[in-house]
Amino acid sequence: MESTIPQGKYVINTQGKKTGVLLSLKQYQQLLEDLHDLTILASRRDETPVTLEEMKRRLQFHERV
């Protein structure tokens, strides 16, 4: 099973303290997408849930319009 946590290389200062991390561009973009998804979830957390049947009805209505 592949880890979903990006693996990066640490940037270490002269005292041996980790001060940064290097990620591949693909890993960085995935983190940005995940952050965007979490932002959307947080903004919608107070919305009333919709049943699957209700969502299907809404989608069928929009297909007809």
N, C-alpha and C positions, 0 to 999 in steps of 0.2 A: 504494500500500500504506500502510495507516494504522499509525502508530507505536504500539507497545504500552507505551512509556514515557510516563507521565503528564506533561503539560506544565503547569507551575505558574508562578506569579508570585513572584519573589523579594522578600523583605523585606530592605531594606538599611538599616544604621544610619547615623548622621551622618558616619561616616568612610568610607562607601561599601562597607563589608564586608557580604557576604551573611550574614544571621543567621537566616533562616527562609524558608519557602516556603508559599504559599497554593495549595491544590488545591480543585477542586470536590468536593462531597460524593460524587458518583459516582466520581471518581478515587480519593478516599480509601478508599471502600468496596472498590473493586477491589484496591487495595494490601493492605488487611486480608485479603481473600479469598486473595490470592496468598501472603501470609505464612502464613495458616492451612494452605494446601495444602503449602507447603514444610515446615512443622512436621510434618505427617502423614507426608510422604515421609521426613524425617529419622528419625522414630520407627520407621519400618518398614524401614529400609535393611538391617538384619540378618536380615530374614525370607527364607526360602527361596522362590525364584520358583515359580510354579505354571504349568503348561502351559495352553494354551487348552482343550484337551480335558478336562483335570482340572477346570477352572473350570466348563465346561459341565455336567459330571457333577454337580458340587456344587450348581449352581443347579437342575438338574432334580430332584435329591433334595429340596431345600428346597421346591420347588413341590408335591411330592407329600405333604409332611408337613403 
